[in-house]
Amino acid sequence: MMTFLNGLLRLRRGPWEVLATIIIALGVFMLMQPFVLWGFTYSFITTLVGTVMFIIVSHFGEDE
Amino acid sequence: MTDSLANQAAQATPPRVARKIRGFSDRAIAWIFVAPTIFLLLAINIFPLIWTIQLSFTNFKANRLNREPEFIGLRNYERILTDSDIWLNMQATAHFLFWTITLQVLIGFALAWLIHRNFKGSNFWTTVIVLPMMLSPAVVGNFWKFLYQPQIGLFNYIVTFFTGGEASSFEMLGSVNLAPWSIVIVDTWMWTPFVMLICLAGLRSIPDYIYEAAEVDRASKLRQFFTITIPMVLPFLMLAVLFRGIENFKMFDLVVQLTGGGPGSTTELTSINLKREAFEKWRTGYASAYAIILFVTVFGLASIYVKALNKVKER
């Protein structure tokens, strides 16, 4: 966990990609879940943020 | 040989053209070759995408070309993302995605595991299993429609042969409860071989010496399966899941042929709903916003897919 947080602080690609992937997966889940309508409403913005974040962080430096 | 061919090609070039080309740098020649592809990419992919984004902020209707479209901001997105009918379509898509992927992974992995044992005739059975994947989805949709016929269809006959009762007592495509399962069955039948092939590639990439070392350490077959086979095939499985997930999210042809989205809208997946909004109701601006929402979702999934692919390559 500490390695992950350190990676985030040092703007390393690996942990940021993991974070972006989690946000995308959350957005897709919110889009298709049958439980709450507000989840569906905010799914698009969540997926969009995750996807844009993924594009940006994939240009960060590799893990050492 | 190559030299003489190059000379022949140089001689065959008309002097006027040769003179012109001689003035270009290598970089310029590379751009000349790449330019048609870039132009096509811009014309076919990038321009329509940008135009769709622009249309998604308007109330444009493609069947009323003489009416000036109005800029309505994010209203289309707001309408879509608060519409409970579209939410239901998303749930139908989720049901289809979840069950097709689960069944395809379980059956595909089991089949790959069996085929990997190299029994007599395994190559023949691999070919037989892979056949459905090679058919056109439209053809598959049409012939499964016949198989699902309650009176003459083979599917009802086989089910009632085991369960008893009348073959015409249930209708797979006409029943609200069974229709979502009917499309799951057909997609699983068609695409399980694809997952099987990916799993087979994963199983064949595991070196024998790892199992031999485990045997020396007296690891049981079950232990070997859970500590060697599953972890080493997992990246391949993930790849199959993501690939099938993206493909099934866009599923259109097979379901249109089978059920046309019915009965009611129980099998109306998002792509079918989108087509209705765009080309039956002609709400082009609204459909553009809908398409952008689906595009961002698929693009997000594709990003994860590329990451998983790179992980497999690293191995």
Boltz contact constraints between the chains, C-beta under 6 A:
constraints:
  - contact:
      token1: [A, 21]
      token2: [B, 304]
      max_distance: 6.0
  - contact:
      token1: [A, 24]
      token2: [B, 300]
      max_distance: 6.0
  - contact:
      token1: [A, 28]
      token2: [B, 297]
      max_distance: 6.0
  - contact:
      token1: [A, 31]
      token2: [B, 90]
      max_distance: 6.0
  - contact:
      token1: [A, 32]
      token2: [B, 90]
      max_distance: 6.0
  - contact:
      token1: [A, 32]
      token2: [B, 94]
      max_distance: 6.0
  - contact:
      token1: [A, 34]
      token2: [B, 91]
      max_distance: 6.0
  - contact:
      token1: [A, 40]
      token2: [B, 87]
      max_distance: 6.0
  - contact:
      token1: [A, 41]
      token2: [B, 81]
      max_distance: 6.0
  - contact:
      token1: [A, 41]
      token2: [B, 82]
      max_distance: 6.0
  - contact:
      token1: [A, 44]
      token2: [B, 81]
      max_distance: 6.0
  - contact:
      token1: [A, 44]
      token2: [B, 293]
      max_distance: 6.0
  - contact:
      token1: [A, 47]
      token2: [B, 296]
      max_distance: 6.0
  - contact:
      token1: [A, 47]
      token2: [B, 297]
      max_distance: 6.0
  - contact:
      token1: [A, 47]
      token2: [B, 300]
      max_distance: 6.0
  - contact:
      token1: [A, 48]
      token2: [B, 296]
      max_distance: 6.0
  - contact:
      token1: [A, 50]
      token2: [B, 300]
      max_distance: 6.0
  - contact:
      token1: [A, 51]
      token2: [B, 296]
      max_distance: 6.0
  - contact:
      token1: [A, 51]
      token2: [B, 299]
      max_distance: 6.0
  - contact:
      token1: [A, 51]
      token2: [B, 300]
      max_distance: 6.0
  - contact:
      token1: [A, 54]
      token2: [B, 303]
      max_distance: 6.0
